[in-house]
Amino acid sequence: MAYQSLRLEYLQIPPVSRAYTTACVLTTAAVQLELITPFQLYFNPELIFKHFQIWRLITNFLFFGPVGFNFLFNMIFLYRYCRMLEEGSFRGRTADFVFMFLGGFLMTLFGLFVSLVFLGQAFTIMLVYVWSRRNPYVRMNFFGLLNFQAPFLPWVLMGFSLLLGNSIIVDLLGIAVGHIYFFLEDVFPNQPGGIRILKTPSILKAIFDTPDEDPNYNPLPEERPGGFAWGEGQRLGG
C-alpha cells in the first residue's frame, strides 16, 4: 500500500518537475555509488568546446553535492517551487515552462565570469525568484522564525546561506537570471510600447503542448459519446 501511494504521488507530479527532480536525485545517487564522479559532471568550457563533452552543459545543473542537509534543503525547495510554477502560472503551458528551463540553463554564460562549476543551486534560486514575484501577496514563514511576503523569499534564502558560511554568489546569480526572465516575460511586454521578446519556439509547442480543439470541428458518429460505427449501425439496423 505504501509503495502504491508513493507511486501515485510521484506520477501526480507535473512532467517537467518530475523529470528534473528525478534526474537530480539519480545523478547524486550515481555519484554516491561511485558509478560516476563529480569531475565528469562539472562545467568546464575547455572540455565542452574543445573535447565536445556537451553533456556538461546539463549535468552541472543536476549535481547538488553529497547527500546531507544542503542536498535535502535544495531538493525540497527545487521540488516545491518547480512544481508550484508548473501547476500555477505555467499550467497548460508546458512548452513555455520548458523554454524557461532552457533560458535558465543559459546562466552557464554567467558562470564563466564567477568560476562556478555546478549551477543547480543557482537554478533553484531562479525558480524561487520567478515564483515569488508572481505571487507577491503570499505570506511566508521561514522555520517559524520570520514572517514576510513572498518576494522577499530569495533574499531570505541568501541570508540563510550567508549564516551557514556559504558563498552568496550562487544566490545572486540565481536572483539575477530570475529577474531578467521575470522582467522580459512579465514586466516589459506590459509597458507602453513593450513587446514580448521571449517567444516559445513552435517546435517546443508542437512537442509539449496538446493542440487546442477546433470549436467548428464536427466529429464523426463513432467519435461521439455513445456513438457507433457506420458498419455496426448497418448490421444492427438490418
N, C-alpha and C positions, 0 to 999 in steps of 0.2 A: 504494500500500500504506500509506504513512504517513497519507494522508487517511482511508482506511478505518479504520485503527487509532484515530486521533483521534476519528472519528465514533462508533465503537463504545464507546470510553471515555466520551465525552460522554453517550451515551444510557444508559450504565450508572449515571450519577449519579441519585440519587433525585429525583423530580419537583419537590418544593418547593425543594430545594437548587439544582437545575439552573435553575429559573425565576428565583430570586432572584439567584444569581451572574451569570447571563446578563444580567439587567436592569441590574445594577450596571455590568458591562463595557460594554454597549451605551450606557448613559447617559453614561459617561465618554468613550466614543468619539465620541458625538454632540457633546459639548462640545468635544473636541479638533478636530473637523472644522468647528466653528463653526455647526453646524446649530441648536443651542440654546445658551443662555448660562446660567451658574450662577444668574443673577438670576431666571431663570424657574423655578428648581427649589427654592430655599431656603424654609425655614419662616418664614412671615410671617402672624401671626394676623389682622392687618387685611385683607390681601389674600384670606385664606381665608374669613373670615366676613362681610366687607363686600362683597367683589367676587366671592365664590363661586369662587375658584380652588382648588377642592377637591384637585386633583392634587398640590398642595404637601404635603399630609399624607403622601403616599407618596414623592414624588420626593426629599424631603430625606433619605430613607434610602438612596437609590440613587447619590448622587454622593459620591465619596471624594477629590475634588481632582484636580489634574493628574497625568498619568502620571509616576511616579517611584518612588523607594524606598518612600515612605509608602503609595502606592497598591498596589504589589505586595505589600508586607507585610500590608496589610489584606485583600487578595484571597486570599492564601494562608491566612490564619487563618480568614477567613469560609468559604471553600470546605471547609477541613479539618474545622472543628468543627461547622459546619452539617450537613455530610454525615454525620459520625460520630454526631451526635444522631439524625438521621433514620434511619440504618441501625442504631442501637443501641437506646436506651431508647424511641424512638418507632417502632420497627419494627412495621409493621402497624397503626399508629395515625396515619395521615396527617392525619385531621381534628383530632386533638389537637395535632399539630405546627403546623398552620395556625392553630389557636386560640392557641397560644403566640406565634406571629408577630404576630397581631392584638393580643395583650396587650402585646407588646414595642413595637408602634407607638404605644401609648398613652403611651410615655415623652415624646411631644411635650408632654404636660401639664407634665412636669417641665422640659422645655426652655424653657417660658415664664419660669421663675424663674432660669435660668442663662444666658440670652441665647445659646443655641446655635442656629445656623441650619441645620446639617447634622448628622444624628444617626446616620449609617451606622456610624461607628466605635464609638459607644456601643452600638449594637445588636449589633455583632460581639462586644464585650466581654461583653454579656449572654449570648450563646450560649456563649462560652468559660466563663463562670462556671457556667452550668447544667450543662454537660458535666463540668466539673472537680469539682463537688460530687457528681455521680452516679457518678464514677469515682475515689473517694478513694485507692485503693491503686495507681493507675498511676504509675510513675516517669517523670519528665520530665527532659529535658536541653535547656538553652537555649543554643544556639550553642556547645555543647561546653564552656561555662564553669560552668554551675550545674546541680546535680542536686537535685531536690526532688519532693515528692508533688504530684499534680495539683491539689488545692485551692489551692495557692499560685500557680498559673499566672496568674490575673488580676492578682495583686499584683505579680508579677514583670514583667508587661507594663506595669503602671502605672509601676513604677520605671524601665523602659526608656524609656517616653515622657518621664519626667522628665529622664533623662540626655540625651535628644535636644532638650530645651528646649521640649517641647510642654506644653500645659495638661493637668493631670490631672483636670480637671473632667469631661471626656468619659469617662475610665475610671471615675471614681467614680460617674457616672450609670449607666453600664452595669452596674457591680457592684451598685448599689443596686436597680435594677429586676430584675436576675437573682436577687438574694437574695430579693426579695419573691415572685417566681414560685416559686422553689425552696421557700420556707417554706410558701406556701399550697398547693402541689401535693404536696410530698414529706414535709414535717415535720408541719404542723398536723393533717392528716387522720389521722395515726398516733398522735396524743396522746390520752390519756383524755378522752373527751367531744368529741374533734375531729370535724370534718366536712369533706367536700371542697367547698370554695367554688367552685373553678374547674371548672365543668362545661361541656364542649364542647356547643354548641347542636346539636340534632338535624339542623338543616338542613345543617351542615357535615359531619356524619357521613353524611348521605344523598348528599352531593356527592362526598366524597373517600374514604369507606371502602366497600369491597366488602361486601355483606351476607354474614353467616355462613350456611353451608349447613345446612339443616334435616336433622338426623340421621334423622328419620322420613319424609323425602321418598323416594318410590318412583318412580324415573324411568321414563319410557315406554321401550318396547323400542328405539325408534330413537335414544334418547338414551344408551343403554348402550354401552360399548365393544364394538365388533364387532356391534352390533345392526343391524336393518334395519327399514324402514318396513313397516307392515301391508300396504299395497298391493303392495309388492315381494314380500313373502312369499307373497301370494296368487298372483302371477304365477309365482314360482319353484316354488311347490308345485303348480301345476296350476290 
